[in-house]
Amino acid sequence: MEVKNHLDLITRECHCTTWLNHWKRSQPQKEHPNCSVYNCTKMAHAGGHVTLCDEPNSQVYIIPMCLHHNATFGRSLKIKKNTTLVSWKYQDTCQDKV
């Protein structure tokens, strides 16, 4: 699957302290994730805002990304098969989570 970084600023509606924490709240495992970009083994330090390349009007998702890939704009990035795409929206992701 290929994604592109989403360029527009999105304001977090929830009380998660970072976008990476927002992503982590939706996951059963609590380990710190690696970057979601294929062949990248760096630790994720950001919750990257991405859209799907094959869907022109794709919604915005959050995935774990290293700082390098989170700052990569203008080109598509292949992500790992096991990457979980998490909605940025409060009501879809963490409204009822503790």
N, C-alpha and C positions, 0 to 999 in steps of 0.2 A: 504494500500500500504506500502511496506517496502523498505527502502533505506539503503545504506551504505555510510559512509563518504569516499570521494574521496581522495586518499593519495597524488597524484601528485600536485605540485605547479602550479597554473595557474596565469599568469600575466594578469591583467585587461587591456583591450584594450581601454576602455572608460575613460571619465573624472569623473566618480562617485568616491567619496572619499573613500568609503568602499564597500564591497560586499553587506552589508545589504542595503545601499543606492541604489545600483544597483538594488536589488530586489524591493525596495520601488518605484523606478521610473516607474516600469511597472504596478503598482497597482492604481486603481482609488481612493481608500481610502488612506488617508495620516496619519492615526493613527499609533503609534508605535506598531508593532506586538508582539505577544507572540511566544514562541518556538513552532515549528511545530510538535514536537514529541508528540505522543498520551499520554494523561494524564499528560503532563508537563504544568504547569501554569506560569512558570517563563517568564519574559520579554526576548525577543530576543536581544542579543548584538552582534550577528555575522550573516553573511550570509554564511551558511554552504554549502560546495561543496559536492554534493551527486550524486550517481548513483542508478538506480533502481535495486533491487535485482533479480527480475524475468527476466531481460534482460541482458545477459552476456556482450554485447557490448554497453550498455546504454551510451548515451551522459551525460555530466556533467550538473547538474542543481544547481541553488542556491535556498535555502530556509532559512527562518528565524530560528535561533537556539539560545538557551541559551549557555553560555560558556561551561557548563558541557557536554551537548550533542554534541556540536561542536568538543569537544576533545575526543569523544568516537569512537575508531577505532576497527576494527576486528569483529564487530557484527552488525547484522541488527537492524534497528530502525523502528518501526511502526510509521507512521505519520498520522496526522489528515486528515479526508476526504476532508476538504475544503482547504487544502494546495495547493497553486499555485506554480508549478515548473517553474522557470524562467531560460532561457538559459543564460549561462555565456558570450556568444558571443555578442560583440558590435553590429554587424549588425542585430542580431535577437531581441535585447532587447531595446537598448536606442539610436540608431543611430539618429532617427528623433524625439526623445522626448526632451522636455525642462525641 
